[in-house]
Amino acid sequence: MSNLFRMILEPLIGPPPDPLTDEEVIVRATKAYRARCSRKGLIFNQPNKGLSEVDGDIIVLRNCKGVLARYSWTYKGLRFVKGSGKEDQTNE
């Protein structure tokens, strides 16, 4: 982090936030998935936190039925990523 930030901005806005843990990222992706299901009229299937994973910039939500959805981080937040056919249940 630059000295400019530390000298000028940090006293005004506080220290930069800590990076999110994988669990927090999965919770955010689950909320985005629930909202997408609601908007598209799809049945929401609860993702399993133990089966879901964060792989770099891609978040994969899974449950016992398979992959539910994939999201990627963008500068605007989470973005739905279309998956491969059968494996992704919200591929519409």
Secondary structure, DSSP 8 states (H G I E B T S, - for coil): --HHIIIIIHHHH-S------HHHHHHHHHHHHHHHHHHHT-------TTT-EEETTEEEEEETTEEEEEEEEETTEEEEE---GGG-TT--
